[in-house]
């Protein structure tokens, strides 16, 4: 069964890059342009993993994490937070989050796939 992955980023080019990279793997990818849209899609689709930009208008990736994980049915949802910002004062606490990983922008697709597989296990490659 394909892994359900939700990509939340206010930059459509970033979402497209991730979606295109994951097209080669057995994944069902959804996209959201805002944190609130991400929460709505997560509630509806129950993804295995959410890849989110950390700094977005309205609320951060951490706030998205809190809202999704606040739902008992989604407490085990895995997260990857992508950030263009260097780690700052809030990151030591974020690094303690169970089932959450971080990658920095710009990132190499191999790093993203590695982070996904670390959280979900091997992703079957599509020919």
PyMOL commands that set and color helices and strands:
alter all, ss='L'
color gray80, all
select helices_A, chain A and resi 12-22+35-45+61-69+72-74+91-94+109-120
alter helices_A, ss='H'
color red, helices_A
select strands_A, chain A and resi 3-8+27-32+49-53+78-83+100-104
alter strands_A, ss='S'
color yellow, strands_A
deselect
rebuild
show_as cartoon
